[in-house]
């Protein structure tokens, strides 16, 4: 089975994945479970099929300690053109042609690759059209400003809806790319 590159993140109803300062404390449901689906998205199950998490340096600095604590068995690749000023087990810097490096990694044996974010890093993956699956949690909030998920000038990418879940006001949509 070939590894997949999977974008899995949350965004506001108006398309933002973080506030301008990187804040994400708004990523939560509205605590109304009336419309919850019987089947829910299980992040632990998702993570058990992932052995590599890819994120930008800013995203790592804001989320890395939480990510390392919650997903200790996954290797984290931090995309940065500058050397990292920290050395941690299972955390590596990648730089240069990151898209090519991840495509090469995808061809090696292993589990799926989770594209965790950073708006600019994610934009490069979207523009290169190498994301196999999109999992997007839509948070019940309009931020009005922040870091957008889709920065524009993207290729047309045909998707197929493979799942939908509602959990406490958060709608989670899963799509696979149609080849």
C-alpha positions, 0 to 999 in steps of 0.5 A: 500500500502506497503512503499518502500525504494527508492534510489534516487541520482545522479552519474557521468558517471563513477559511483561516487556520490561525490568527495573524499572531499564530493563535489557535485557541479558537479551535474548539466546538460550540458544545452543542451535541444535538447534531453530532453524527453517530460516527465521529472522527478519531484523531488517535485512529488517524495518528496510528496510521501516520509515522511522519508529521510535516510542519513549518518552523513557526507552526512547530514553535507554536504547536511542537511541544503539544504535538510531540507529547500527543504523538510521541511515536511519529517523527516530526519534520520541520521545514525551515531554511534556517538551522533550528536552534534546538535538537530533539529526538524524532524532530528533523529539519528539512529544507531546500526542495521540500516537496521533492523530499516528501515525494521521495519519502512517500515512495519509501516503506512506512505509514502515511505522512501528515501535513500538519500546517503552516499556511505557507508550507501547506500552500506549496503542497496544494500548488504542487498538487501532491496532497492525496487526502484532505481532512478539514475540521470547520470550526463554528467561528468567523475570525475575520482575519488571520492566516488563510488556508487557501492563498489563491492561484491554486490548480484545479484539484478534483476531490471525492467526499469520503466522510463527514462528521459533526462533533459539538458544532465542528464539521469534519470533511474528508476528501480524497483526490481523484487521480 
